[in-house]
Each structure stands twice: as structure tokens, then as C-alpha cells.
Amino acid sequence: MPLHFCATVTFGSVLTALSDTPQKVMRDPLNILTNDIGWMTARERRRLYDEISGDHVQLRESARLLFVRDAVRAEWLPLVEDRELIVLFALDSSGQSELLTDEERSRLDDRRHYLVEAMSEHPALNDIVERIVEDAREFERLWPRTSPGSAPREDRREARRGRDGRAMARTAWRLTAVAAIAVFASVMIFVTQREASRVTLAVDEGQIRQVNLIDGSSIRLVGPASLSYRSIDVQERPGRVSLEGGAYFDVVSGSDPFVVETRDARVAVLGTNFGVRADDRETTVILASGMLAVSRRDRPSEGVELGPGESCTVRAGAAPSRVTPVDLVDAFAWAELFVFRGTSIAEIADNLSQHYDVVVEFEPALADQKISGTFERSGDVREILGVVASSLGAQVVDSEGRLRLTSISD
Amino acid sequence: MPLQSEQITALAEQAMSGDAQALCELLEWLEPVHRGFFVKRIGPRSEVDDLVQNSMIRVSQSISDLREPSRFRGFALKAALFELHDFYRGRYSAKEIVDEEAGLRERAPASFDEAAALDLERALAELSPHARRIIELREYGYRYAEIAAMVDSTEAAVKMQVRRAFEKLREILVCLCIFALLLLLGRF
């Protein structure tokens, strides 16, 4: 049994179900053999390693198997180190060389013989090239279909006006953070105070403002709220911010942790989406995706870890509360967001129907499909459904005010 | 009505010349394309958000490298493919995984026979080509479900082949250990 258990570790283990939900690590060796460490969450891996570490025989076997695995890697991984080159080779060899720039073609020509030689000795490389060609075909299939209802630029601006004459709010994707990177230095529209070394941003009650950081991270302040951080080089992301009130954070993975401090709590993250609500009495943290640790502000080493879909509260002078699961869709309503994480189409349709007071239906075959994404609740329901449909390769049919998600017939 | 290709080309041209608004609209148009692609390739995982984010940044930062706006589709395709394959690489090279494995090794008792280590290359040569192929695809970053499709097999079959390959390796290494031990004891 330890042999099979450790075989998993040796070859990086095997596989996991295609799901975002945490996988249960089971003691049955075959099931452990089928858990793919590279695709597990940090929590699942820790559980697996804790189990291994608790058994002397498993520990020894695991170390031995890692040694064997490393020997395989030592020869193989250098051959596939330059992934871009392999992609270029695949495109070129499948008759799509017109997609390569002159520089890319030159780079490929310099290394082509090396790749061809490697492919003759490693059938796996042939499989990878074929897979990339399939990836490209899939992209081409999606290209003409996933244009979510965009009209010409002038028409889109006109279409943004709602039926009641109000301008539609833009869907707050991370995308806005990406586009804002180019103009970040000039976009600080609600700075209330700038000391020599500190920036403070504040919003009033009922207002919502988004702060886009240089690395693509974003912070959505939900008033009344204020956010402050030490003024730094505009090319760097602040490593620590102080928050009063509520905010939804979308933090890009980075080598350094991103820390949020409130009056009572400290939240340390490494690439994640989460919400924080802090008032005079307590701080509540809700995690949508990724991982983070929550602690008392003055005791950072005594924290609790949250998994996706979990929440905890820190009160003044007290340790973090017990971690509890939450319904993310309801949990982020205060931020005026729909936060879907592995949410079924059935549940999404139900939420959209209730919020927008429209009938949202779906083809039965799509009911159990799951989507992850974040949308503004003030956004247009058709835009939201358009994006959902794009992710599924489906379409939205608007029939007499009823919106229906259907598969696209070939 | 979807954007016509001429409209995409026009937006790309404006974005290439530094028009931030055009870039924003172009990315807003492209984002669901990339999202749909990543969902199709790796499933509706939470990492799709990061992949989309990174691919949008890649397009944003390199838009000025686009020589002809009419080639935006190929440009967007490459961005998506580069990002996807970088993602596969990260499955096993992520710092936290490397650190966790190092911690595991440190805690393990030092009992691996050096003689067996030297003969590891011989042991690995005993792997069947098919088993090696599967293991290499795994180390590239693919899941077994994907590997099964790539080698035209089933998940259960590829898992079993890896398991048997390891068992065979272990038998070989055990035999080598015994041989080495006997050598040491002067029995050979």
C-alpha cells in the first residue's frame, strides 16, 4: 500500500477530477495514485504531504520516488524548456507559418534541427505538437462565435444607455485593470489626501470605486470606505494597504505577498480574489478563490487559512473566529458583485432572474455546466449572459423578453 | 451583431498607435474569446481567471509588436497558446510545490542506496517507450485525462501503465540494491 501511495508522489501523482472544488484525499492507494499534485489546491497537497510525513515507510518511499522522478525530469524537461518555441514549431509545421513574425521564424529556424531530433527520440514531443495544433483549431472555432454582442464603437456607446436613460455601468472585469495599466499614472480620480509618503483613497456611502494597480490587481472600494498605502514607485505594486470599510480585492499572483490590514485583522494573500469588511467592532474576510491567511493584526503568526468559499471574522482583541463556508453569490452582494466560482448555470440563471426581474432560462443540457467569473450587479444582464455563453460555446436567444441560453447548433 | 473583421483591424491599428481607449475596447472584445478558449482546454477552473488576466496583459504589453493590424487574430492566438503552455509548465515548477517536496525529502530518513542511485539510468532504460511517453507528458504538465486523449487510450489505462512502470522500476532498483549489498558483503 505505501508503494502505491508513494508511486503517486514519485511521478507527481496521477490525476484529479476536473473541478474547482477541493478534492478529498483518500487513503485508498489507487485513489491517491490518481490525484495529480500539480493540479491540486495547496490545502489538498498539504493534507497529502501531512499524511505521508506521518508514516515512516511512506516518507522513505516518497523520497526515493522523488529521486526517480527527478531522473526522468533531468533528461526531459530541458528539451521542453522553451514552450514558446514548441508552440511556434507546431504552428509552422501545421501550415500556419504566416502567423509567425520574422523574429519568431528566425528563432525557430535556429533551433528547428534540435526539436526534430528531440521528437525522434521522444514520442511525447510529437504528442505535444499535435495537441498544440488542436489547441489552435479550437481557438479558430471559437473566434467567430465568441463575439459577445459587440456593435461598432459608436453604436456600442449608444447602446450603453439603458432603457430608462441612465448610462449603463461598465462590467467591472479585471480587463479594466489591464487596460488601465497603460494609463495608470494619470488615473487617480478620487485621491483625497497625499502626504509626502502615503496615499489615501476614500469613497462615500453608496459609492463604489475601483483602484487598478500596476500589476493588473484591482481593489473595488464599497463606500463608506478608505484605503491607504505608502506611496511608492508607480511601477511597483504596494505590498501593504490599510482598509476601513469594505472592499473586494482581485490580486494577481506575485512573488511577494499582498497584505491588507484593518483595525483588528491582517490578511496576507498570494494571488487571489477576496472581500474584506471592517468596521469598529470586527473585520470579516470572505475568500472567493486562491488562498490567504487571516490573523489578528498584532499576531500575524497566529493565523487561520481560508479556502475558496470560506469566511472568518476577527474581533478586537480576539483570535480569528472559526472558518465557515459561505455562499459566494450571496456573500458578495454588499460589494454589488456577482461572484461565481464553479457555479452551475442553473444557479446563475436563478440569481440573474431574481436580481434583474427577467426570465432567464437555459437548455437542460447546460444546467450542470459550471462557470467562474465576477460581474457587476449593475451591469447589463444580456452582457453578463453573453459572456457566460461565450465561455460555454453557447448563445443567448432573446425571445419576447425571455432570455435563454442554448447550445449553438453546427 | 459581432464585430466585423474590419472593425477589429481598425481597433488593432488604433491600439498599436497608442490609443488606450481602442486598446481597452479591443481587450474587452477579446477577453471572452480567450476565456472560452481556456475553459475549453483546462475546464472551468479558477485558474482561468489568471490565464485570462495574463493573456490580456501579454496582448496589452506587446500590441506595439504587431506588424500588421490585419494579423490580430494570429497575434491573439499565439498569446493564448503561450499562456496556456506556460500554465502547464507551472503545474510542477511552482515554488510552493518545489519547496514542499524539498521539505518532504528533508524529513525522509537517508536510506537510499548509492549503488542503486548510480544504476538509476539503467533502471530507467527499462521503462517501456509507451510508459515513458506517458510519464513525460505528465511531467510536461498535462493531466491524465488529457494524456489519455493524446495517446488514444483511457484514463484508467494510462494510470495503470504508470503504476506498473513504477512497480517495475522499484523491482529493478530493489534487485540492484540487493546486488550491491551482496557485492559489499563479498558474496559475488
Interface residues (C-beta under 8 A of the other chain):
Chain A: L3 H4 A7 V9 T10 F11 G12 V14 L15 T16 L18 S19 D20 L33 T34 D36 I37 G38 W39 A42 R45 R46 Y49 I52 S53 H56 L59 R60 S62 A63 R64 L65 L66 F67 V68 R69 A71 V72 R73 W76 L77 V80 R83 E84 I86 V87 L91 Q96 E98 L99 T101 H122 P123 A124 L125 D127 I128 E130 R131 I132 D135 A136 E138 F139 E140 L142 W143 P144 T146 S147 P148 G149 S150 A151 P152 R153 R156 W173 R174 L175 T176 A177 V178 A179 I181 A182 V183 G216 V252 S253 S255 G271 N273 S289 G290 P308 R341 G342 Q369 K370 I371 S372 G373 T374 G386 V387 S390 S391 L392 G393
Chain B: M1 P2 L3 Q7 L11 A20 L23 C24 E25 L27 E28 W29 E31 P32 V33 R35 G36 F37 V39 K40 R41 G43 P44 R45 S46 V48 D49 D50 V52 Q53 M56 I57 S60 D65 R67 R71 R73 G74 L77 K78 A80 L81 F82 L84 H85 D86 Y88 R89 R91 Y92 A94 K95 E96 I97 E100 E101 G103 L104 R105 R107 A108 P109 S111 F112 A117 L120 E121 A123 L124 P129 R132 R133 I134 I135 E136 L137 R138 E139 Y140 G141 Y142 R143 Y144 A145 E146 M150 V151 E155 K159 V162 R163 F166 E167 L169 R170 L173
